[in-house]
């Protein structure tokens, strides 16, 4: 496949992947906010603990993989 044909396909795939990641992340944040409301946990506590912990899981995974190598 030529570069002129592969570039738009790769860009399209990247945009689709970014859209899915954004949609799923947005829904997870909304779900955690809802759980916080149901359990009567103040929004700043949910943001500083649960959301921050979830945000750092990707970094933890990458760091553990690099440490093993």
Secondary structure, 3 states (H helix, E strand, C coil): CCHHHHHHHHHHHHHHHHHHHHHHHHHHHHHHHHHHHHCCCCHHHHHHHHHHHHHHHHHHHHHHHHHHC
